[in-house]
Amino acid sequence: MKKLIYTSSAWTGFFFLAATLILCSCHKDEYSPISATKQQRGILLTFSSESNKKPLDDNRFVAGITVFGNESQAQLPCTVKKINGKPYLFFVADLPDAKNMKFTGDQKKATAMTEITLKVNKEKATLKCYFQYQDASKPPMPTASNTSIILESITLDRKTIKRGNKTVIDGNLVLPLQMDAKGKLH
């Protein structure tokens, strides 16, 4: 009969493997966006500067723009769209994470905020996006087809643009940005 002898290196390996398995199973909560059948979360940015009246017509300027969704922790695709001859930078904001929604007592309405990091060349700006969620289904038969989430406003520093007739194009919220001589966004 063979006798098993455990060395300290065997025990160390066992504990290392066990610790690794435990640490790998403890992961950060994953992004779980709220779902809704009707979504209005598109953003159209306009840029103007003292030196260039239409910076979005300049390919080098556009190449220096990145949009990052802080909620999803992912790069958000963006494109330049021309609407009535005017260029806009278009992208879609992250939906709020379901766990960050603030619901009313009857669970029919909720609000939430997400953040987007906009980088234009070396300048960074944080856009705060405020959403409203609504479930218009009627009891006793609630249905998922009557839910909506709408981007109601965007804030940059102290400037807030709210959804209204003059701030929406094709359902997308329009945020005009001004670049000063130093390249800072306002």
Salt bridges, closest charged atoms under 4 A:
ASP57 OD1 - LYS82 NZ 3.13
ASP58 OD1 - ARG60 NE 3.91
ASP97 OD2 - LYS99 NZ 2.97
GLU123 OE2 - LYS184 NZ 3.64
ASP180 OD2 - HIS186 NE2 2.95
